[in-house]
Amino acid sequence: MAKKKSDEQPTEGSGDTEYGEEPNFDDPPGFVDDISDEELLADMMKQKPCATDGVESVIVVDNIPIVGPPRMEKLKSVIEKLFFSFGEVTNVFYPLDDNGNTKGYVFLEYKNPENAEEAVKEMHNHRLDKNYTFAVNLFTDFAKYENIPKEWEPPKAQPYTVQSDLYNFLLEPDAYDQFCVAAETAPSNVQVQFWQNTLPEPTDIEKRDRFTDTFVKWSPQGTYIVTFHKPGVVLWGGTKFVKINKFPHTGTQFVDFSPCEQYLVTYGPTPQGQKIIIWDIRTGQEKRSFISDGVSNLSMFRWSHDDKYVARMDEGAIYIYETPNFYLLDMKSIKVPGIRNFSWSPTDNIIAYWVAETTDVPAKVSLLEIPKKREIRNKNLFNVADCKIHWQQSGDYLCVKVDRFSKLKKDKKDSDVKFLGMFYNFEIFHMRERDIPVDSVEIKDLILAFAWEPIGQKFAIIHGEQTSANVTFYKVQTGQKPSLIKKLEKKVCTHLFWSPRGQFIVLANLTLGVFEFIDTNNYFMVMNTGDHFRASEVEWDPTGRYVVTGVSSWKVKEDNGYYLWNFQGRCQKRVMLKNFVQFLWRPRPASLLTEAEQKNILKELKKYYPQFESKDRMRMTRASKELLEKRAKLREQFNEYRNKRISEWQSQKTRRLQMRNHIDTDTLDTSDVEEEIVEFLVKEETTILE
């Protein structure tokens, strides 16, 4: 019991201290405690034990096959193969009924909770076969569903946010194209500037510093632009290029879009190999991921033209996945022993692939119809070293470039076949004709380049020596063999770049930076030649009106920049830009007009000439008006300066009269004044010469 406090205060230094009565901590009568333990002791309540403690690493895999004891070991091996790759599993439990059959679910306990979360993320909705699709959940999720409120409350209405117009760039009345220019301002810091190719000078749309770490890439239809960063990639779009979505994939080095822009594929290295993730662009949801042994930046997935299928090639098989669930087509791969490469048709769900030659079995090029998996055409080939598959943009023709050995038998006694040199064949498949006939074009020289005309029926080949090559043009027609229409001899070129609208082609030598512009519809006339020293990039705009050549700092560190040419080869603009890395035209989606409507417009093009000429005159008038306004502003500035000086001169008149004996020299008539030249000695110097 505390001592009663004395009336006198204790003196300083006293050893005894007196206290009052002990306080009473009891609640008064009728007191109601309205403060919960969670509010009063929030930090301590977080540490309160719960029923799920110790089971954060446990997952439940539901909808597994119900099997008996004879098939139990096979089921366990399948589950182990699928789930043991996410981390160390410390315990597995299969609940059984009275007959020893599984109950359709299994419990797996991982060593770490992170491994359990990864397994749930990757394996939920995994399709084992056509009858079983896994439902994978954390064991701790049961507590979450047990605490569902008994009374339902309607969800709160979310405020409406106006989304950016992703297709605003297509509404430009004069159909000016957009482009972006990227330049590295610092290591892992790239500035990107967006322009509209207006006349007489391009218009600056947007400028972003530190926009990407490496480079940018447009989507196939120009709706999005993707930037690369250490945590992953980001999609931008709209009038002001706002952020649309982000995709976390550390160290992404390369991305690939599906043709209809529904899906995005990211490629990034991991210690086990290259990781590939397929994303849904609109939702940002990860659809499926893969691990590849290789670390190449080249895309291992090929998309069908309508985004319905995506395919990849493995040793001896083609794997085709259906969208949007990304399950294997018919739940099995297509076995093709010896397959080397494949490619989708740009307009039909047809796959072209080639198989290498083996002993007593020739090489083969086959066409496979999807989803029926029906072989609609094949072609056997002999003495094949390599093949390259080239589809025409409209899908009417397929060209397979075949590298062949020239075989030579030494003598009759020697049974071994000797190979001497190489020759080349171009196998042309007529896809729109009955039974798909195949024609061959043989070339003896070394093939340097091949390219189809995007819109048209021509293809071009560069063959021969690089210093003095020949460029040969062929034309394919329905029911006819490819015909030679022109051969240009002794051309110093290494690459072919067709205009997206066809007809015009650029013969480029990217070693010397020399370019030749040719009109293939007008007797193959050379319209112009130009040079851009060290140029390594050639980009046509989507309309085929302009072409850009660039010198990237990725190739060389000096003379970086780009030249803008018109389709006739006249240089319109030269831009030198330090640390320039990329020039990219913004792609456009396919026209909504039918092929017949487009042909009708071309037929009646003269009817639109006055309209275009009127716009050109207005544009020139606008340019002249801007020049006149600039001159008027300069004249106004000069007059302002002149009036200021005249005012100053007039204010000094009194002072001038005082200095000149009150004689007003400003009004003197100097017409009768005679000029006299007076010479007088200013200085005399003597120099002694030794």
SEVO-963989 format. One line per 3 residues: number of its first residue (from 1); their letters; for each residue x, y, z of C-alpha. Coordinates in steps of 0.1 Angstrom, whole numbers. Layout:
NUM	A	X/Y/Z ~ ...;
END
This chain:
1	MAK	0/0/0 ~ 14/34/-9 ~ 21/59/19;
4	KKS	-1/89/24 ~ 13/120/10 ~ 25/144/38;
7	DEQ	16/180/40 ~ 52/191/37 ~ 72/187/5;
10	PTE	103/165/9 ~ 136/184/12 ~ 162/181/-16;
13	GSG	184/152/-11 ~ 159/133/10 ~ 159/96/5;
16	DTE	122/90/12 ~ 96/99/-14 ~ 59/99/-6;
19	YGE	32/90/-32 ~ -5/94/-34 ~ -31/67/-33;
22	EPN	-30/39/-59 ~ -52/48/-90 ~ -83/27/-97;
25	FDD	-83/11/-132 ~ -117/-6/-129 ~ -144/4/-155;
28	PPG	-172/25/-140 ~ -207/9/-138 ~ -225/7/-171;
31	FVD	-194/13/-192 ~ -195/-1/-228 ~ -162/-8/-246;
34	DIS	-168/3/-282 ~ -131/0/-293 ~ -122/-34/-310;
37	DEE	-90/-52/-304 ~ -80/-47/-340 ~ -82/-10/-336;
40	LLA	-65/-8/-302 ~ -38/-34/-308 ~ -34/-34/-346;
43	DMM	3/-44/-346 ~ -1/-72/-321 ~ -33/-85/-338;
46	KQK	-13/-90/-370 ~ 7/-116/-351 ~ -23/-135/-338;
49	PCA	-21/-172/-347 ~ -47/-184/-373 ~ -58/-218/-386;
52	TDG	-38/-214/-418 ~ -4/-209/-402 ~ 21/-233/-416;
55	VES	2/-241/-448 ~ 11/-211/-469 ~ 32/-235/-491;
58	VIV	4/-259/-497 ~ -16/-260/-530 ~ -47/-279/-540;
61	VDN	-48/-293/-575 ~ -84/-301/-584 ~ -99/-319/-614;
64	IPI	-71/-345/-618 ~ -81/-379/-633 ~ -98/-404/-610;
67	VGP	-78/-436/-613 ~ -74/-468/-594 ~ -43/-485/-580;
70	PRM	-31/-499/-614 ~ -28/-464/-629 ~ -17/-446/-598;
73	EKL	20/-446/-605 ~ 15/-431/-640 ~ -7/-403/-626;
76	KSV	20/-396/-600 ~ 47/-393/-626 ~ 26/-369/-647;
79	IEK	19/-347/-616 ~ 55/-347/-606 ~ 67/-338/-641;
82	LFF	43/-308/-642 ~ 46/-294/-606 ~ 80/-304/-594;
85	SFG	97/-279/-618 ~ 85/-249/-597 ~ 105/-258/-566;
88	EVT	113/-285/-540 ~ 81/-304/-530 ~ 83/-317/-494;
91	NVF	50/-336/-492 ~ 24/-350/-516 ~ -10/-364/-505;
94	YPL	-36/-381/-527 ~ -70/-386/-509 ~ -85/-420/-517;
97	DDN	-119/-435/-514 ~ -128/-469/-499 ~ -119/-486/-531;
100	GNT	-85/-470/-533 ~ -94/-447/-562 ~ -83/-410/-562;
103	KGY	-110/-384/-554 ~ -100/-360/-582 ~ -77/-337/-563;
106	VFL	-42/-337/-547 ~ -24/-317/-520 ~ 12/-306/-527;
109	EYK	35/-288/-502 ~ 64/-268/-514 ~ 94/-258/-493;
112	NPE	88/-221/-500 ~ 55/-201/-503 ~ 70/-184/-534;
115	NAE	72/-217/-552 ~ 35/-224/-543 ~ 24/-190/-557;
118	EAV	44/-196/-589 ~ 28/-230/-594 ~ -7/-216/-589;
121	KEM	0/-188/-614 ~ 14/-210/-641 ~ -7/-242/-637;
124	HNH	-42/-228/-630 ~ -65/-237/-660 ~ -37/-259/-674;
127	RLD	-53/-284/-698 ~ -40/-319/-692 ~ -61/-333/-721;
130	KNY	-95/-327/-736 ~ -114/-340/-705 ~ -93/-326/-677;
133	TFA	-84/-290/-670 ~ -66/-283/-637 ~ -80/-259/-611;
136	VNL	-51/-249/-588 ~ -54/-228/-556 ~ -35/-221/-525;
139	FTD	-47/-239/-494 ~ -50/-205/-477 ~ -76/-194/-502;
142	FAK	-102/-215/-483 ~ -101/-192/-454 ~ -108/-163/-477;
145	YEN	-139/-180/-492 ~ -151/-190/-457 ~ -153/-153/-446;
148	IPK	-177/-142/-474 ~ -203/-118/-459 ~ -238/-133/-455;
151	EWE	-255/-101/-468 ~ -247/-91/-504 ~ -238/-55/-510;
154	PPK	-239/-41/-545 ~ -205/-30/-559 ~ -198/6/-560;
157	AQP	-200/23/-594 ~ -166/32/-607 ~ -160/66/-622;
160	YTV	-159/66/-660 ~ -125/75/-675 ~ -122/85/-711;
163	QSD	-98/64/-729 ~ -74/78/-755 ~ -83/74/-791;
166	LYN	-59/48/-805 ~ -68/55/-841 ~ -67/92/-842;
169	FLL	-36/91/-865 ~ -58/77/-893 ~ -81/107/-893;
172	EPD	-55/131/-908 ~ -74/147/-938 ~ -44/148/-961;
175	AYD	-32/113/-951 ~ 2/125/-939 ~ 22/97/-924;
178	QFC	38/98/-890 ~ 73/86/-881 ~ 96/85/-850;
181	VAA	133/92/-847 ~ 153/77/-818 ~ 186/90/-806;
184	ETA	207/79/-776 ~ 213/108/-752 ~ 232/86/-726;
187	PSN	239/49/-720 ~ 205/31/-716 ~ 187/64/-723;
190	VQV	171/69/-757 ~ 151/100/-767 ~ 123/95/-791;
193	QFW	107/123/-812 ~ 74/118/-831 ~ 68/138/-864;
196	QNT	41/142/-890 ~ 55/142/-925 ~ 37/174/-936;
199	LPE	47/198/-963 ~ 68/219/-967 ~ 83/209/-933;
202	PTD	75/180/-909 ~ 54/189/-879 ~ 67/180/-844;
205	IEK	40/160/-826 ~ 57/148/-794 ~ 91/146/-778;
208	RDR	100/121/-750 ~ 133/121/-731 ~ 144/88/-715;
211	FTD	115/71/-734 ~ 132/37/-737 ~ 164/20/-727;
214	TFV	173/5/-760 ~ 149/9/-790 ~ 112/11/-799;
217	KWS	90/-10/-822 ~ 56/-3/-838 ~ 28/-28/-838;
220	PQG	19/-42/-873 ~ -11/-18/-878 ~ 6/12/-860;
223	TYI	-19/12/-831 ~ 8/8/-804 ~ 45/15/-799;
226	VTF	65/-6/-775 ~ 94/6/-753 ~ 120/-16/-735;
229	HKP	130/-13/-699 ~ 148/-34/-673 ~ 116/-46/-655;
232	GVV	98/-53/-688 ~ 81/-35/-717 ~ 54/-8/-720;
235	LWG	28/-2/-747 ~ 19/34/-756 ~ -8/48/-779;
238	GTK	-33/75/-786 ~ -29/112/-797 ~ -3/120/-769;
241	FVK	12/85/-767 ~ -2/77/-732 ~ 6/45/-714;
244	INK	-18/17/-725 ~ -4/-13/-706 ~ 28/-27/-692;
247	FPH	41/-63/-692 ~ 66/-73/-665 ~ 92/-95/-680;
250	TGT	127/-87/-667 ~ 154/-83/-693 ~ 131/-84/-724;
253	QFV	153/-82/-755 ~ 128/-87/-783 ~ 90/-86/-788;
256	DFS	67/-99/-814 ~ 31/-89/-822 ~ 3/-110/-836;
259	PCE	-9/-97/-870 ~ -42/-85/-856 ~ -26/-69/-825;
262	QYL	-44/-91/-800 ~ -13/-107/-785 ~ 22/-97/-776;
265	VTY	52/-121/-772 ~ 82/-111/-751 ~ 116/-128/-752;
268	GPT	140/-126/-723 ~ 170/-146/-710 ~ 170/-167/-679;
271	PQG	196/-190/-663 ~ 178/-220/-677 ~ 175/-205/-712;
274	QKI	152/-180/-730 ~ 118/-174/-715 ~ 89/-166/-738;
277	IIW	57/-152/-726 ~ 25/-146/-746 ~ 3/-118/-733;
280	DIR	-32/-105/-740 ~ -26/-69/-751 ~ -60/-55/-739;
283	TGQ	-61/-71/-705 ~ -24/-75/-698 ~ -30/-111/-688;
286	EKR	-3/-137/-692 ~ -18/-164/-715 ~ 11/-189/-716;
289	SFI	49/-191/-711 ~ 77/-213/-724 ~ 114/-219/-717;
292	SDG	136/-223/-748 ~ 171/-238/-747 ~ 185/-212/-771;
295	VSN	191/-175/-765 ~ 184/-162/-800 ~ 165/-130/-803;
298	LSM	147/-143/-834 ~ 110/-152/-829 ~ 103/-189/-824;
301	FRW	66/-184/-827 ~ 48/-178/-861 ~ 12/-164/-862;
304	SHD	-16/-172/-886 ~ -30/-141/-904 ~ -62/-140/-883;
307	DKY	-46/-146/-849 ~ -65/-179/-845 ~ -33/-200/-843;
310	VAR	3/-196/-832 ~ 28/-223/-840 ~ 64/-232/-831;
313	MDE	88/-258/-843 ~ 107/-284/-823 ~ 128/-314/-833;
316	GAI	106/-334/-856 ~ 73/-317/-848 ~ 52/-286/-853;
319	YIY	32/-274/-823 ~ 1/-254/-831 ~ -18/-236/-804;
322	ETP	-54/-223/-806 ~ -63/-189/-793 ~ -75/-176/-769;
325	NFY	-69/-206/-746 ~ -35/-215/-762 ~ -41/-253/-759;
328	LLD	-25/-276/-785 ~ -47/-281/-816 ~ -65/-314/-811;
331	MKS	-42/-318/-780 ~ -13/-332/-800 ~ 16/-320/-821;
334	IKV	21/-327/-858 ~ 50/-351/-862 ~ 73/-341/-891;
337	PGI	107/-359/-889 ~ 135/-339/-903 ~ 116/-305/-904;
340	RNF	139/-275/-909 ~ 116/-245/-912 ~ 80/-235/-917;
343	SWS	60/-204/-925 ~ 23/-193/-925 ~ 5/-180/-955;
346	PTD	-1/-142/-951 ~ -38/-146/-961 ~ -49/-182/-955;
349	NII	-45/-208/-927 ~ -19/-228/-946 ~ 15/-238/-934;
352	AYW	44/-243/-958 ~ 74/-264/-944 ~ 103/-282/-958;
355	VAE	120/-314/-947 ~ 157/-321/-951 ~ 170/-349/-973;
358	TTD	181/-382/-958 ~ 196/-414/-972 ~ 173/-427/-1000;
361	VPA	146/-401/-990 ~ 145/-368/-1009 ~ 139/-335/-994;
364	KVS	103/-323/-995 ~ 83/-290/-994 ~ 47/-295/-982;
367	LLE	16/-274/-978 ~ -6/-282/-947 ~ -41/-269/-943;
370	IPK	-51/-259/-908 ~ -71/-269/-887 ~ -78/-300/-908;
373	KRE	-41/-309/-909 ~ -46/-320/-944 ~ -16/-320/-968;
376	IRN	-28/-302/-1000 ~ 4/-302/-1020 ~ 40/-315/-1017;
379	KNL	71/-313/-1039 ~ 101/-337/-1037 ~ 135/-322/-1042;
382	FNV	169/-338/-1046 ~ 205/-329/-1037 ~ 192/-301/-1014;
385	ADC	216/-281/-992 ~ 191/-255/-979 ~ 157/-239/-986;
388	KIH	142/-205/-980 ~ 104/-199/-979 ~ 91/-166/-994;
391	WQQ	53/-159/-995 ~ 39/-132/-1018 ~ 21/-106/-997;
394	SGD	-13/-114/-1012 ~ -8/-151/-1007 ~ -14/-159/-1044;
397	YLC	21/-174/-1049 ~ 48/-191/-1028 ~ 84/-192/-1038;
400	VKV	108/-217/-1023 ~ 145/-209/-1030 ~ 164/-242/-1031;
403	DRF	202/-244/-1028 ~ 213/-276/-1046 ~ 245/-295/-1051;
406	SKL	257/-302/-1086 ~ 266/-339/-1085 ~ 293/-354/-1106;
409	KKD	303/-392/-1108 ~ 340/-396/-1111 ~ 340/-427/-1133;
412	KKD	320/-459/-1138 ~ 341/-479/-1114 ~ 337/-454/-1086;
415	SDV	302/-458/-1071 ~ 306/-427/-1048 ~ 288/-396/-1060;
418	KFL	310/-365/-1061 ~ 294/-330/-1056 ~ 308/-302/-1075;
421	GMF	296/-266/-1070 ~ 261/-253/-1063 ~ 231/-242/-1084;
424	YNF	198/-227/-1073 ~ 161/-233/-1081 ~ 131/-212/-1074;
427	EIF	100/-234/-1070 ~ 69/-212/-1076 ~ 36/-226/-1062;
430	HMR	4/-211/-1078 ~ -18/-211/-1047 ~ -50/-200/-1064;
433	ERD	-50/-225/-1092 ~ -64/-260/-1091 ~ -41/-287/-1077;
436	IPV	-15/-259/-1070 ~ 8/-264/-1100 ~ 45/-257/-1094;
439	DSV	70/-241/-1118 ~ 108/-239/-1116 ~ 132/-211/-1124;
442	EIK	169/-222/-1124 ~ 198/-198/-1117 ~ 234/-209/-1120;
445	DLI	249/-178/-1102 ~ 252/-171/-1065 ~ 219/-157/-1052;
448	LAF	224/-125/-1032 ~ 188/-114/-1026 ~ 152/-122/-1035;
451	AWE	120/-101/-1031 ~ 84/-103/-1042 ~ 66/-72/-1054;
454	PIG	41/-64/-1025 ~ 12/-55/-1048 ~ 17/-71/-1082;
457	QKF	30/-103/-1099 ~ 67/-96/-1102 ~ 97/-108/-1082;
460	AII	133/-97/-1084 ~ 166/-116/-1079 ~ 202/-103/-1074;
463	HGE	226/-129/-1086 ~ 263/-131/-1095 ~ 293/-115/-1079;
466	QTS	287/-87/-1054 ~ 309/-62/-1072 ~ 292/-68/-1105;
469	ANV	258/-84/-1100 ~ 228/-89/-1123 ~ 193/-80/-1113;
472	TFY	167/-101/-1130 ~ 129/-95/-1129 ~ 103/-122/-1135;
475	KVQ	66/-121/-1138 ~ 41/-148/-1128 ~ 6/-151/-1143;
478	TGQ	-23/-175/-1139 ~ -18/-206/-1160 ~ 16/-196/-1172;
481	KPS	52/-202/-1163 ~ 72/-173/-1148 ~ 86/-152/-1176;
484	LIK	118/-132/-1177 ~ 108/-95/-1183 ~ 141/-77/-1176;
487	KLE	177/-83/-1168 ~ 199/-54/-1155 ~ 235/-62/-1158;
490	KKV	266/-51/-1138 ~ 247/-35/-1109 ~ 266/-28/-1077;
493	CTH	238/-37/-1053 ~ 233/-61/-1024 ~ 197/-56/-1013;
496	LFW	162/-51/-1028 ~ 136/-28/-1014 ~ 102/-27/-1031;
499	SPR	77/1/-1025 ~ 48/-11/-1004 ~ 25/-1/-1033;
502	GQF	46/-20/-1058 ~ 60/-7/-1092 ~ 90/12/-1077;
505	IVL	121/-6/-1063 ~ 154/6/-1048 ~ 185/-13/-1056;
508	ANL	207/-7/-1026 ~ 244/-13/-1018 ~ 245/-11/-980;
511	TLG	283/-15/-981 ~ 290/16/-1002 ~ 258/35/-995;
514	VFE	247/37/-1031 ~ 210/36/-1042 ~ 193/33/-1075;
517	FID	156/41/-1080 ~ 138/21/-1107 ~ 103/23/-1122;
520	TNN	94/-13/-1131 ~ 62/-4/-1150 ~ 80/21/-1173;
523	YFM	105/1/-1192 ~ 126/-4/-1160 ~ 137/32/-1163;
526	VMN	164/43/-1138 ~ 147/75/-1124 ~ 177/86/-1103;
529	TGD	207/74/-1083 ~ 219/87/-1049 ~ 244/80/-1023;
532	HFR	244/81/-985 ~ 278/71/-972 ~ 277/43/-946;
535	ASE	239/40/-948 ~ 227/7/-933 ~ 189/12/-931;
538	VEW	162/17/-958 ~ 126/24/-948 ~ 97/30/-972;
541	DPT	67/49/-959 ~ 34/30/-959 ~ 20/49/-990;
544	GRY	52/44/-1011 ~ 57/81/-1016 ~ 89/84/-996;
547	VVT	119/63/-986 ~ 145/70/-958 ~ 181/59/-956;
550	GVS	199/61/-923 ~ 233/58/-906 ~ 227/43/-872;
553	SWK	252/47/-843 ~ 247/10/-837 ~ 267/4/-869;
556	VKE	292/34/-869 ~ 298/63/-845 ~ 303/90/-871;
559	DNG	280/108/-897 ~ 249/96/-879 ~ 216/108/-893;
562	YYL	190/101/-921 ~ 181/113/-956 ~ 145/116/-969;
565	WNF	140/108/-1006 ~ 108/108/-1027 ~ 99/77/-1047;
568	QGR	117/91/-1078 ~ 150/93/-1059 ~ 152/131/-1053;
571	CQK	167/139/-1019 ~ 141/160/-1000 ~ 159/164/-966;
574	RVM	192/157/-949 ~ 192/155/-911 ~ 225/149/-892;
577	LKN	217/138/-857 ~ 242/128/-830 ~ 239/92/-817;
580	FVQ	209/86/-841 ~ 198/50/-837 ~ 164/45/-854;
583	FLW	140/59/-879 ~ 106/41/-881 ~ 75/50/-902;
586	RPR	43/44/-884 ~ 25/14/-901 ~ -11/17/-914;
589	PAS	-38/-10/-912 ~ -51/-25/-944 ~ -75/-4/-965;
592	LLT	-112/-9/-958 ~ -119/-5/-995 ~ -124/-37/-1016;
595	EAE	-99/-46/-1043 ~ -126/-37/-1070 ~ -131/-2/-1054;
598	QKN	-94/4/-1053 ~ -91/-5/-1090 ~ -120/18/-1098;
601	ILK	-102/47/-1081 ~ -70/41/-1100 ~ -91/40/-1132;
604	ELK	-108/73/-1125 ~ -77/90/-1109 ~ -78/118/-1135;
607	KYY	-111/129/-1120 ~ -93/136/-1087 ~ -64/156/-1102;
610	PQF	-81/191/-1099 ~ -88/184/-1062 ~ -52/174/-1055;
613	ESK	-38/204/-1075 ~ -60/228/-1056 ~ -46/214/-1023;
616	DRM	-11/218/-1037 ~ -17/254/-1046 ~ -32/261/-1012;
619	RMT	-2/245/-996 ~ 22/266/-1017 ~ 1/297/-1010;
622	RAS	3/289/-973 ~ 41/286/-976 ~ 43/319/-995;
625	KEL	21/335/-969 ~ 44/323/-941 ~ 74/337/-961;
628	LEK	56/371/-966 ~ 47/373/-929 ~ 83/366/-920;
631	RAK	96/393/-943 ~ 69/418/-930 ~ 81/411/-895;
634	LRE	117/418/-904 ~ 107/450/-922 ~ 87/461/-892;
637	QFN	117/455/-869 ~ 140/475/-892 ~ 116/504/-894;
640	EYR	113/504/-856 ~ 151/506/-853 ~ 154/533/-880;
643	NKR	127/555/-863 ~ 145/552/-830 ~ 178/563/-845;
646	ISE	161/593/-863 ~ 145/604/-831 ~ 178/602/-814;
649	WQS	195/622/-842 ~ 168/649/-839 ~ 172/652/-801;
652	QKT	209/660/-806 ~ 204/689/-830 ~ 210/716/-803;
655	RRL	243/700/-793 ~ 254/699/-830 ~ 246/737/-834;
658	QMR	267/745/-804 ~ 297/725/-817 ~ 294/741/-852;
661	NHI	291/778/-842 ~ 254/778/-846 ~ 256/768/-882;
664	DTD	229/743/-892 ~ 249/719/-913 ~ 219/696/-916;
667	TLD	204/719/-943 ~ 236/728/-962 ~ 236/721/-999;
670	TSD	266/700/-1006 ~ 261/698/-1044 ~ 286/727/-1051;
673	VEE	312/716/-1026 ~ 346/708/-1040 ~ 366/679/-1026;
676	EIV	403/685/-1018 ~ 428/659/-1008 ~ 454/670/-983;
679	EFL	484/649/-974 ~ 507/655/-944 ~ 534/635/-927;
682	VKE	522/615/-898 ~ 553/596/-887 ~ 588/590/-900;
685	ETT	609/559/-891 ~ 644/549/-900 ~ 655/513/-903;
688	ILE	692/504/-906 ~ 699/474/-929 ~ 730/455/-919;
END
